Amino acid sequence: MVTLAIGIFAAIGLYGDAPDEKHAWAVHDWVRPKPVKVEPAPYVMTGVPSDAVVLFDGTRESFERNWCNDKGGKPGWSYSDEGYFYTVPGWKNGGSLCTREEFGDCQLHIEYRHDPNAILSDKGPQMRGNSGVFLMGMKNGFEVQVLESYTTSREAQGKPGYVDNYADGQAGAVYAENPPMVNPQRKPGEWQVYDIIFHQPVWKDGVLAHPGSVTVLFNGVLVQDAWEMEGLTTHRKRRPLEQVPTKGPLALQDHGCVVQFKNIWYRPLPSRWDNLTHSNMSADPAAVMALRRETAARLFAKIKDPAQVSADNLLALGQVVQYAYEGEYKAAFDRCLEAYRARKGDEAEVKRVNAGLDVLVRAGLICETCLVK
C-alpha cells in the first residue's frame, strides 16, 4: 500500500511540499537531479581517537550498556557475535535505537552495512535498507539518511539495475533537505562509513542566532559541506527549526529494513558560539579584554628588569603592550622606547627592533614616527 502510494505520487510529481521562492525543488522531488557516482577508496578499518567516547566497540556488553529503545528500556535490536548489531526484520519491530548518553556538537563516526539478501527491492526504493542517523534524537533531531543507494546515480538512469529514488532521500542526504554532492556508496554487503561533524542550532534569548551545520564524509568522500540546517527532520514537509534541548541522544531509525552497524564513537566538540575571546561570531569585548590583560600580566612578569634599556627588553615590552597598552605596561614601554631611540644599536639590531615595532604601528598603538631611525 505504501509503495503504491509513493509510486502514484512520484509519477505525477506530487509528493512532498512544493517548490517555493527559496527552493527550486519540492521536498523529495523525483525529478531533482541525482548525484553522480564516484568510487571511494577501499574500506580500511582505523582506530579510535584517544579522546573519543566509544558508543559501540563490537561487544555485547558495549551494546547493552550504551543503547536502549526510545523509552529508555532494553534495546529492541539484535546483537551478532561477529561484532555488529542490527535491526530486527519486520516493519518497525524493534523501534528506534538510542544511546543512553546525550550530547550536542560532535564529531561522529559510524559504520553500516546492507545484507544483499535482505534488501526489500520489491517494496519500493525507500525500503532498500532504509535507516537513518539522527543527531539529537528522533523527535527533535537531524537525519543523515542511511539507504542502499549504489545504483541511484544519474549515470545509471536507463541502464539495467537502475533504482529511481528522490535525491534528498538517498544515502548521505540531509533528509528532506539536501542530497549528497556525489554518490560514493560501496556495493551492498560492503561496509559503509560516515564521519559527521555536527554543530547544533544556536538560540539567543529565544531568537535563532545560527542554524547549525552538518558536514558528512561518506566513505571518505565529502558529500555535505557545512550544510546549514533549515529545519528539524520530517517526511514530505518542511518543518522549521524550533528551540529544543541542547543535548540529545544519537538515534538510529528502524524503518522495517535489516541494517547492521558497528564501530560507533563520537568526540564532543565545543560550540563555536562558546568562544567569547577569539571569534567574529560570538566574541564578547569585555571577555576579550580580560583575557588580553591576563596575557599581558603573565608576559610582563617574565621580564626580569622592565627598566633595563635594550633591544630585547623593548621587544618584550612591545609584546606586552600589544595585549594591554595601559598603566605600568605603557609607562615601561614608553620609557624604554624613548631611551633606546636616544642610544640606538647597530644597523642590524635597529632593523630587528623596527620589524617588531611595526606590529604596534599597524595596530594603531604607536605612530610610524616612533620607529627607531
C-alpha positions in Angstrom: 0.0 0.0 0.0 2.8 2.4 0.9 4.8 1.6 -2.2 1.7 2.0 -4.4 1.0 5.4 -3.0 4.6 6.5 -3.4 4.6 5.3 -7.0 1.5 7.2 -7.9 2.6 10.5 -6.3 6.0 10.2 -7.9 4.5 9.6 -11.3 2.5 12.8 -11.2 5.3 14.8 -9.5 3.3 15.5 -6.3 4.7 14.0 -3.1 6.4 16.5 -0.7 6.0 20.2 -0.1 6.1 22.1 -3.4 8.8 24.4 -4.6 8.8 27.9 -3.3 10.7 31.2 -3.6 13.7 29.7 -1.8 13.5 26.1 -3.0 13.7 25.2 -6.7 12.8 21.6 -5.9 9.9 20.1 -4.0 10.7 18.1 -0.8 11.6 14.5 -2.1 11.4 15.8 -5.7 11.6 12.8 -8.0 12.8 15.0 -10.9 15.6 16.6 -8.9 19.0 15.6 -10.4 20.6 12.6 -8.9 24.2 12.8 -7.6 26.9 11.4 -9.8 28.6 8.2 -8.8 32.2 8.3 -7.6 34.2 5.3 -6.4 35.6 5.6 -2.9 38.9 4.2 -1.7 38.8 0.6 -0.3 37.4 0.2 3.1 40.1 0.3 5.8 39.1 0.0 9.5 41.0 2.6 11.5 41.5 3.1 15.3 39.6 5.4 17.7 41.0 8.8 18.8 42.2 8.8 22.4 39.6 11.4 23.4 36.6 9.7 21.8 33.6 8.3 23.6 33.1 4.8 22.3 29.4 4.0 21.9 29.8 0.6 20.4 33.1 -1.4 20.2 31.7 -4.6 18.8 31.0 -6.3 22.1 27.6 -7.4 23.6 28.5 -5.6 26.8 29.1 -2.3 24.9 25.8 -2.7 23.1 23.7 -3.4 26.2 25.4 -0.7 28.3 25.2 2.2 25.8 22.0 1.6 23.9 18.3 1.5 24.7 14.9 1.8 23.0 13.2 5.2 22.6 11.7 4.8 26.1 15.0 4.0 27.8 14.4 0.3 28.1 16.2 -2.7 26.7 17.2 -2.3 23.1 14.8 -4.0 20.6 17.6 -4.7 18.1 19.8 -7.8 17.9 23.5 -8.3 18.6 25.8 -10.5 16.5 28.9 -12.2 17.8 30.6 -11.0 14.6 30.8 -7.6 16.2 27.8 -5.7 15.0 24.1 -5.0 16.0 21.2 -4.9 13.6 17.5 -4.1 13.2 15.0 -6.9 13.8 13.4 -8.0 10.5 9.8 -6.7 10.0 8.1 -3.3 9.9 9.4 -1.4 12.9 9.5 -4.5 15.2 12.5 -3.2 17.1 11.7 0.5 17.2 14.3 3.2 17.0 17.6 2.6 18.9 19.0 5.4 21.0 22.2 6.0 23.0 21.7 6.4 26.7 24.2 9.2 26.6 23.1 12.6 25.3 25.3 15.1 23.6 25.3 18.1 21.3 28.0 19.4 18.9 30.2 16.4 18.0 32.4 14.5 15.6 30.6 11.2 15.0 32.0 8.0 13.3 29.6 5.2 12.4 29.7 2.3 10.0 26.8 0.3 8.5 26.2 -2.5 6.0 23.3 -3.8 4.0 22.9 -7.6 3.6 22.3 -8.0 -0.2 19.8 -10.9 0.6 17.7 -8.7 2.9 17.1 -5.7 0.7 13.4 -5.4 0.1 13.7 -4.3 -3.5 10.0 -5.2 -4.3 8.8 -2.8 -1.6 10.0 0.4 -3.3 13.2 2.4 -3.3 12.8 3.7 0.2 12.7 0.1 1.6 16.2 -0.7 0.2 18.0 -0.9 3.6 16.4 2.2 5.0 17.6 3.6 8.3 18.8 6.9 9.5 21.4 8.5 11.7 19.6 11.1 13.9 21.6 13.6 15.7 19.8 15.0 18.8 17.2 12.2 18.7 14.3 11.1 16.5 11.8 13.7 17.7 13.9 16.9 17.6 16.8 15.8 15.5 18.6 16.0 12.2 18.8 12.9 10.0 21.7 11.8 7.7 19.9 9.2 5.6 21.0 5.5 5.5 19.9 3.7 2.4 21.1 1.2 -0.2 21.8 3.8 -3.0 24.5 2.2 -5.0 22.6 2.3 -8.3 20.7 5.6 -7.9 23.2 7.9 -9.5 22.4 9.9 -12.6 24.8 7.9 -14.9 22.8 4.7 -14.1 19.5 6.1 -15.4 18.0 4.0 -18.1 20.5 1.2 -17.5 19.8 -2.3 -16.1 19.7 -2.3 -12.3 18.9 1.5 -12.0 16.8 2.3 -9.0 14.9 5.6 -9.2 14.6 7.5 -5.9 14.3 11.1 -4.8 17.7 12.7 -4.4 17.1 14.2 -0.9 16.3 10.7 0.4 19.3 8.7 -0.6 22.4 7.7 1.4 24.4 10.7 2.5 21.5 13.1 2.2 20.4 15.5 4.9 17.0 14.0 4.7 14.3 16.1 3.0 16.7 19.0 2.6 20.0 18.4 0.7 21.1 15.5 -1.5 24.8 14.4 -1.2 27.1 16.2 -3.6 28.1 12.8 -5.1 27.3 9.2 -4.5 30.3 7.3 -3.1 28.4 4.3 -1.8 30.1 0.9 -1.9 28.2 -2.2 -3.1 25.6 -3.9 -0.9 27.4 -6.2 1.5 30.4 -3.9 1.9 30.8 -1.7 5.0 29.8 2.0 4.5 31.4 4.7 6.7 30.0 8.0 7.8 32.2 10.7 9.5 29.9 13.5 10.6 30.8 16.9 12.0 27.7 18.4 13.7 27.0 21.8 15.2 23.5 22.3 16.5 21.4 25.4 16.0 22.1 28.3 18.4 19.4 30.3 20.0 20.0 33.6 21.9 17.1 34.8 24.1 14.7 32.8 22.0 15.9 34.1 18.7 17.8 31.9 16.2 21.4 33.2 16.0 22.8 30.4 13.8 21.0 27.4 12.2 23.8 25.0 12.9 25.5 22.8 10.3 26.4 19.3 9.4 29.4 18.1 7.4 29.4 14.5 6.1 32.2 12.4 4.7 30.8 9.3 3.2 33.4 6.5 2.7 36.0 9.3 3.0 34.3 11.5 0.3 32.9 14.9 1.3 29.1 14.8 0.5 27.8 17.5 2.8 29.9 20.7 3.2 28.8 22.5 6.4 25.2 22.3 5.3 23.2 24.8 7.4 20.0 23.1 8.7 16.7 24.5 7.5 14.5 22.6 9.9 14.0 19.6 12.1 13.8 16.3 10.2 10.4 15.2 8.9 8.9 13.5 5.9 7.4 15.2 2.8 7.2 18.6 4.5 9.4 21.4 5.6 9.5 21.7 9.3 11.0 24.9 10.6 13.7 25.0 13.2 12.5 25.4 16.7 14.2 25.7 20.1 14.8 22.3 21.6 17.0 20.9 24.3 20.7 21.5 23.6 21.6 17.8 24.1 20.0 14.7 22.8 20.8 11.0 22.0 22.2 9.6 18.9 19.2 7.7 17.4 19.2 5.0 14.7 15.9 4.6 12.8 14.0 1.3 12.4 12.3 1.6 9.0 11.5 -2.1 8.7 14.7 -3.0 7.0 17.7 -5.0 8.1 20.8 -2.8 8.6 23.9 -3.7 10.5 26.0 -1.2 12.5 29.4 -1.2 14.1 32.4 0.9 15.2 30.5 3.9 16.6 32.2 6.7 18.5 32.0 10.4 19.0 34.1 13.3 20.2 32.3 16.1 21.9 33.1 19.5 20.3 32.9 22.9 22.0 30.3 25.1 20.4 31.8 27.8 18.3 29.4 30.1 20.0 31.0 29.5 23.3 34.2 31.1 22.1 33.9 34.5 23.7 37.5 35.6 23.2 38.5 35.0 19.6 35.6 34.8 17.2 33.9 37.1 14.7 30.6 35.4 15.5 30.5 35.4 19.3 33.3 37.4 20.9 32.4 39.5 23.9 34.6 42.6 24.0 34.7 42.5 27.8 35.9 38.9 27.8 38.4 39.6 25.1 39.9 42.5 27.1 40.0 40.5 30.3 42.0 37.7 28.6 44.3 40.3 26.9 45.1 41.8 30.3 45.7 38.4 31.8 48.1 37.6 29.0 49.9 41.0 29.4 50.4 40.4 33.1 51.8 37.0 32.5 54.3 38.3 29.9 55.2 41.3 32.0 56.0 39.1 35.0 58.6 37.3 32.9 60.7 40.4 32.3 63.4 40.5 34.9 64.1 44.2 34.8 61.5 46.3 32.9 63.7 49.4 33.4 66.6 47.9 31.5 67.2 49.6 28.1 68.0 47.0 25.4 66.6 45.8 22.2 65.4 42.6 23.7 63.6 44.4 26.6 62.0 46.8 24.2 60.6 44.0 22.1 59.5 42.1 25.2 57.6 45.2 26.4 56.2 45.7 22.9 54.7 42.2 23.1 53.2 43.1 26.5 51.5 46.3 25.3 50.1 44.7 22.2 47.8 43.0 24.6 47.2 45.9 27.0 48.7 49.3 26.2 47.9 50.8 29.5 49.1 51.5 33.1 52.5 50.3 34.1 52.9 48.4 30.9 52.5 51.5 28.8 54.8 53.6 31.1 57.6 51.0 31.0 57.3 50.6 27.2 57.3 54.3 26.5 60.4 54.9 28.8 62.3 52.0 27.1 61.4 53.2 23.6 62.5 56.8 24.3 65.8 55.7 25.9 66.6 53.1 23.2 65.9 55.7 20.4 68.4 58.0 22.2 71.1 55.4 22.1 70.2 53.0 19.3 72.0 49.9 18.5 73.8 48.9 15.3 72.0 48.7 11.9 71.1 45.0 12.1 69.7 45.4 15.6 67.7 48.5 14.7 66.2 46.6 11.7 65.1 43.8 14.0 63.6 46.2 16.5 61.7 48.2 13.9 60.3 44.9 12.3 58.9 44.0 15.8 57.5 47.5 16.5 55.8 47.6 13.1 53.2 45.3 14.6 52.3 48.1 17.0 52.2 50.6 14.2 49.8 48.5 12.2 47.6 48.1 15.3 47.5 51.9 15.7 49.1 51.7 19.1 52.1 53.8 18.2 52.8 56.1 15.2 55.3 55.3 12.5 57.5 58.2 13.6 58.1 56.3 16.8 60.2 53.8 15.0 64.0 53.9 15.6 65.7 56.0 12.9 
